[in-house]
Amino acid sequence: MRIDQIHLYHVAMPLISPWRTAYGEDAAIHAILCRMVSGSIDGWGESAPFAAPCYSPEWAGGAYALVRDRLSPTLIGKDISSGEQLQCLLSIYKGNPFAKAVLDTAWWSLHSRREGRPLAELLGATRKVVPVGADFGVMDNLDELLEGVDRAVEERFPRVKLKFRPGWDLPMLKAVRDCQPDHPIHIDCNSGYRISDAELFQQVDEFGLEMIEQPLQHDDVYDHAQLQQRIQTAVCLDESIVSVDRARQALELGSCRYVNIKPGRVGGLTNAVAIHNLYRKAGVPCWVGGMLESAVGSSHCTALAMLDNFTYPADIFPSSRFYHEDLADPPLELHLDSAGIPSVQAPDVLPEPVPDRLRSLTLEHCVVR
C-alpha cells in the first residue's frame, strides 16, 4: 500500500475521575491519533503516552512533534506491504516506541480495511472472546476500595489488580486480602520501588498473589532478575518491555514469569505480536494491557488479546469506565462469555473517531502529504 497522507491529532480526553498510580495522577489522557490514507481507503491508529514523561520517557506533545516532523515524512510516498517493513523504515530513529506505535497501528487498520478481514484474524488470532480483569487505582480511602473490589468479585471478574505505591502498600493489600482471601489478585507498582526494597516484596509473598507487576525501575531487567530470585511471587514486566530485543534480554536473564504487552509501549502491533510469539515459544504467559485509550486504541488491544499465549485476563476496559463519552464510535463494551465471565470480543469493524468529538478534544492537528 502506498502511503499518500497522514493526518495527526494530539488529543486530551477528560477522565470521569483522575487515574492515580505510583508516579502521580492524570485528569485527562493525552494521546496521538493518526489517520493513514492510501488511495481511497484509510485506517486509524492511536498511541497514548500521557501528558508528561512519567509512565515512560515519552510524552504526547513530544511524540506528536516527532511523528509530524520525522516519522511521517519517512513513510509518505512509500509502498509498504508489511508491518515489518514499516518498522524497518522507522528503525533509523532510536527508541520512541509510542511515537512509532501510532503509525504502526494505523497501518494495520488500513491493511485490515483493504483486505476486508478482521484485524484479529490478520494478527493470527485463534479466538474471538477473551476475559478481562478489574483494576483499581489509588483511592481516597480503603472503604471505597474494598467496596469496589467486593463488587468486582460479585460481578465475576476473574482477577483483581491493585495499584501499589509507598503509602498505599502492605496495609492496603492486607485489607483487601482479608476481605477476599481466595480471589486471584495482583499488584502493579509502576516502577515505584528499587532492589533495596526486596524485603518489602518478601512480605508480599505472604499474600499469595498472582504476580507483582513492574516493581522496579522502568528501564531495568537486571535488578528484576535479582528480585525474582529472592521472592516466590512471580514478577511481571510492563514498562521495561519496550522492544523485541528488550523482551529477549528479559527472558535470557530470567527477569519475569509474566509479561504485560501494550501495543503503544512496544512500538505497535507488529512488535507486540513478535514479543507474544517469543514468549509463547519460551513457555512464558502474556497478557494485554492498555493505556486508557479511546475505542480506537482499545480495539487494537482487543484484537491483539485474541492470540493464544495471552492467557491471563486482559487490562481492557469498557469506554464507560473512564469516559462520559468515548472519542470514537462504537465505544468498547464488556460482554459475558458462555460461562458468565466479563469479556471483550474481537471487533469485526474497527471504531473511528466521531468528527465533532475529535474536533472538540484536539489540541494540535496537521496533515503530512
N, C-alpha and C positions, 0 to 999 in steps of 0.2 A: 504494500500500500504506500503510495506516495503521500507524504505529509504536506498538505497545502497551507493550512492555517492552524495556529494555536492561540486560543483565547484564554487568558488567565484572569483569575479573580482572587483577591485577598479578602476573605470574609471574616466577620466576627459574629458568632451565633450565641446570643444570650442564653444562659442556662436557667432552668427553673430555680435552682439553688446552687451556691458555689460548690465546686468539686475540690475537696481537701485531701492532700496527701502529705508525705514526709517532706516534700520540697516546697509546700505552700498551698495556695488555692487559686482557682480560676473561676471568675464570674461569667466569662464567655469563652467559647472555644474559637481560637483563631486558626483558620485553615486556608489552604490554597486549592482552588478548583480549576480544572483545565478542561476546555472543550477542544478536542483534537479533530480536525476536518481533513477528510480525504475525498476529493470529488464531491459527490452529492450526499455522502454519509458522514456521520460524526459519532464521537464517543466521549464520555465524561469520566474524568479521574479526580481523585481527592486525596489530599495529604494534610494531616493536622498536627504540626509540630508545636502548637500552642503559641501564646503571645510572647513569652520570654524563654530564653535558653535554660530552663530549669529541669525539664524532663530529660533533655538531650542538649548537645551544644547548638542545635539548630533552633531557629525561631521563625514564625510565619513571615514577618516582614523581610528578613534576610533571605529566606527560601524563595519568596516571591521575586525579589530582585535578581537572584541567581538564575532562576528559571527564565525570567524575562530576558536578561542580558546575555546569558551564556548557553544555558542548556537548550532552550527552544531554538535559537538560531542554528545550533548544531544539527537539529533534526529536520528543519524546514527544507523541503525540496528533495529529501532522501526517500528512496523506496525501501521501506522497512518490512521485512517478511516474518520477523520473529521477535519475541521479547529478548532473546539472547543477543540479536543484532543491535537492538536498541540499547541494551546495557553496554555493549562493546563501544558503541559510538559515544556514550556518555562517560566511559571509563577514563578518558583523559583528564577529567575533573575529579580530584581526590575527595573521597568521603561524600558528605551531604546526601545521605540516603533519603531523607524526607523530601528534599527538592527533586531528586530523581524519581521518587515514587509517584508523584503526581502525573508525570509523563508516562511512566510505565503502566499505571492503572488505566490511564486514558487510552493508551494503545490497545490494551486488552479489551476494553469496552468497545472500541472501534472495530477490532478484529471479530468480536462476538456478533456485532450488528452486521458486519459484512458477510460473515459466514452463515448468519441466520441460525446460530446454535447457542444454547445457554452457556454462560461463562463457566459455570462449574464443570460442564462437560468438556470444554476446551482445556481446562486446567488438569483434567484427568480424574475427576470425581467418581466415586463408586456408590454414592448415595445421594439422597435429596433432602434429608432431615437430620439435624444434629441437636443434642441437648445443650442448654446454656445454664450457667450458674448465676447466683445472686451475689452482687458486690455491694460493699458498704464502705464509704469513705469515713474520714474522721468527723465525728458528730459533736453536737453541743453537750451531750450528756449520755451516760450509759443507758439510762432508761429508754431513750429514743432508739439507741442501737439495739438493745435487747428486744424491744417490740418489733423492730424491722426484721431481725433475724428469725424470731418466732414465726412471723408471718410468712417469710420465705420458706421455712421448713414446712409449714402447713400447706403452702401452695406447691410443694413437691419439687422445689428446685434441688437438683441432685448434689450441689455443693455450695458452700458459702465462702466468700473471700472477704477478708478484713484488712483494711489499711492499718499499718503498724508503724508507729514512729515514737521517738522519745516523748514521754508524757502521755502516750496513748498506746501502751505496750502490754506488759505482763498482767497488770490488774484488769485491763480491758479484756484480754484474752481469757483469763480465768473466769471472769463474769460470764462471758459467752459460753465457755465450755461447761460451766456449772449448769447452765440452763439447757444446753444441748450436748449431752455427754457423748453421743454416738454419731452425730451427723458429720459427714465429711466437711472439713474446714481447712482453709489455708490462709496464710498471711502474706501481705505484699508490703515490702519495706521501702520500695522506690529508692534504693541506694542510700538509705539513711544511716547506715552503720559502717563499721570498719572491722578488720580482723581482730582488733583488740577487744571487740565485743563478743568474742566467741563464747565466753562463759554465759552471757545472756541467752544465746541460742541453744546452749546445752540445757538451760532451764526450759526453753520452749519445747525440747524433746519430750517433756513430761505430758504435753497436751495431746499427743497422738495426732498431729496434723498431717495432711496430705503432702504438704510442701511448704517451703519458705521461699517466696519469690523475691529475687533481686535484693538480698540483704546488704551487699557491699557495693563498692564504687561502680558507677555507671559504665566505666570503660575497662573493667577488670575481668579477667578469667583466672589468673594465677591465685589470688587470695581466696576466691570462691572454691578452688580445688582444695586449698588447705583447710578451709572451713568444712567442706563436705567430709573430709577425712576425720574431723573432730566431733561431728554430730551424727545422730541417727536419722533425723528427718531429712527427706530429700530436698536438695537445693534446686530451684528453678531459675534459669536465667531469662531476663527480659531485656533491660536496657543495654546489657553487654553485647547482645547479639545484633550487630549492625550490618553484617555481611556474611556471605557464604564462607569466606576464609576464617572469620572470627568464630563462626559456628563450628568449623572443623577443628580449630585450635582448642575450643572448649571441650569437644569430645575427646581429643587426644590427651588433655590434661585431667579429665575426669572432674570437670568443674560443676557438673549438674547431672541430675537424673530426670529432669523435665526441661522443656524449653517452650517459652511463650513466643509465638511468631506473629508479628504485626506487620502487615504489608508496608505501612509507612516507614517503620523503623528500619527495615532491611533493604529498602530501595525499590520496593514494588512487588507485584505478584510473581514476576519471573524469578527473583531471588527467594521469595517465600516458598515457592514450590521446590526449588533446588535444596533449600535447607530441610524442608519436610522430607524429601527423598533421602538426604544424607542421614538424617536421624532415624528414619524408618529402617534403613539398611543396618544401622548400628543397634537397633532394638531399643531406642530411647523414645518414649512417648512425647507427643507435642500437643499443644492446644493453641487456639487462635485468640488473640487479644485485639482490642480496638482502642482508638484514641478519641472516643466520643464524637466521631464523625457524623455528618448528616447521612441520610439514607443512601446518598451516592457512595460514600466510602464504606459504610457498614454493609452494603450489598456485596462489595468486593470481598470483605472479610467473610461474609456468609458463604459465598461461592467457594472460597478457599477452604473453609472449615469442612467441606464435604469430602476432602481427601481422607484416605483410610487410616493414616497414622495420627490424625487428630482425635485422640481417644479420651482426653479429659474435657469436661464440659467447657464450652467456649465463653469468652467475655464479649458477648454481642448483645446489645440492649435494645429494647423497643424505643422508637423515637420519643414516645410519650414519657419515658423515664427522665429525660433531660430537657426536652424542648416543648414549649407550649404548642409550637407548630414547626414541623420539620422544614428545612430549606427545600427539600426535594419531595417528589411525589412519584409513586406511592410511598408513604412512610413505612419504616420497618415495624413489623408486629410480631409478637410471640404467638405460637400455636401450641396446642397439646398434642404430643405424639400418641401413638396407639396405646402406650402404657400410661398416658396422662401426665407425662413429664414436659415441663416448659421447653420449647424447642424453637428453632428457626428453620425455615425452608429455603432451599436454593431458588433464587429468582429466575424465572424464565426470561423476563424482560427487565433490564436494569433501570432503576429510577433515574430521573433527570431533574435538575433544579426547576422550580416554578419561577418564571421570569420576574414577576413582581417581587417575590420574596428575595430572590438573588440580588436584584437591584437595591432593595432596601438594606441589605446586610453587607453590601460590598464597600470596602474601604479603598481599594485600588483595582483598576481594570486596565488591560491592554490587549492588543491583538498583534501577534507576530506573524508576518506573511513572508 
